[in-house]
Amino acid sequence: MCGITGWLDFDRAPAGRRAIAQAMTDTMSCRGPDAEGLVLDGPVALGHRRLAVIDVAGGRQPMTVDEDGHALAVISYSGEVYNFTELRTELQGYGHRFRTRSDTEVVLRAYVQWGEEFVHRLNGMYAFAVWDVRRQELLLVRDRLGVKPLYYQRLPHGVLFGSEPKAILAHPDASRAVDEDGLRELLAMAKTPERSVYRDVHEVRPGHLVRVGRTGLTRRRYWALEAREHSDDLDTTVRTVRDLVDDSVRRQTVSDVPLCAQLSGGLDSSVVTAFAARALHERGDGPLRSFTVDFTGYGEMFTPNLIAETRDLPFAHDLARHAGTEHRDIVLDTAELTDAHARAAVLRATDVPNGSGDFNTSLYLLFRAIRQHSTVALSGESADEIFGGYPWMFHPEAVQADTFPWLAFLHNEHALSGLLDEGLLKRLDLSGYRRERYAEALAEAPRLAGETGFDQRMRAVSYVHLTRFLQAMLDRKDRMSMAVGLEVRVPFCDHRLVEYAFNVPWAMKTFDGHEKSLLRAAGRELLPDSVLQRRKVVYPTVQDPAYEHTLRAEFAAMLADPQAPVLALLNVDAAREQLRRPVGEVSISVLRASMEMAVQLNSWLSRYDLSLRW
């Protein structure tokens, strides 16, 4: 999987600044605990930290390909290309000779053979940098769905880049500022493609590549969703979805290190787990390991709510028995979820604060526990966006709103609701910002000739989820897993499946009147009845009152500290008034998220030494 970083500077060659390149590479140590490498060649520095998954002995990086003793190109690569075996065979037909069994060398030689058009041949999740020695150009590439992250910041004569912002921030020329647009992006709860919270730091957009040479920086889109007529009948559509899911899962179970599945007992993770268990059994590699998160006392404390009617454990156990997995429950207690070191690790992993609190911390702790047994995990992420699984997709007012459907469904709250300084809140105009970003997203959505009304709207809503909501979910999963050196693969993000399912009419996706009807039908033969009948629930969050008591104590201590940097952004009187509201109040979820965000924002401003500019 790995972490990559580096920079290109035609004015000041990095060759004489090895210590800086090393510091940038060191920030990626969690993403790559197995090995490191650093190449400085003229105007470019490429750093790499490796998590060894394929060809453990031979896949060291950065990797160079030579011809007649002269270097042609160097790559620093993160991710997995699942069709690398087929590509290797094709490249061997063109005369390429391979020194390793790794997919890294296949990607590098594919670039040498086909130039930047090679991206159309890749099936996988990836983010990488290729230094073309002959052309003296740097190519930054990100996978189609944006499973793997990649950031960059322009320099007057080059670029800084890294898998995470922290790698860029380790360079002395990096911008360590957050302006009004950055704060809007932080609080909006809708991730805008290309933008980051940090001023001047951008993401390589999914399905795009960035080329940097002496004449400057250019961006190019190499993949996007397209609107196409869907002519298959229901039976054919179900069979095609089943075949695509099966093929994607089989490709993604290839690993030279222990592999497992993250299992919630929901439809998405159960489909992936069941297909993977069957694939391993047929190869004689089983049984598949599976893991589920739970909380101490959760069974007694659990209270159903609007987006979580049932708890996960019973359904996960049903699927594990049905599929024959080697199952383990990871049970977390409140002390672990409030541990200062764990919460600091989460902030360090994400590089930005958020109001999700234990939502992220529990995932981090789950992945840390899984990492003791496996190096690669399969996940059901993105099925909701592809097949229509979120409750707000079935809420007419949310679908027709002038803002993102999930925000309309959640009453347009923001991450510091009730706590922001009124003057700042008015200046930020978060509602207006969200409307503008939503209008941009809708305008991007591909249209099918002759499609109107509800069908056209649901196609656009699906597009917005795949290009905005999914990005936040994938980013969360990548950061929490890579913080502990665990590679998480997402079979539903196979671009062939996404392209096909995107063009299936909404009526067919919900043909039986429930969410994700198509996926449920595709996996029916491998799932127990309990899972087939279960309704969508979100990732669990702790309901122990002790968690909120600890959070309130941290929040009160922060308000009492006159040096706390976040106080400049808050309405302190309103924040103190919030603390007087009783624990467990009906609207406590919003208050809890706001307190979480304020505490994390304060830690972030302190630890990252940021300047606020507006």
Disulfide bonds with the S-S distance in Angstrom:
none
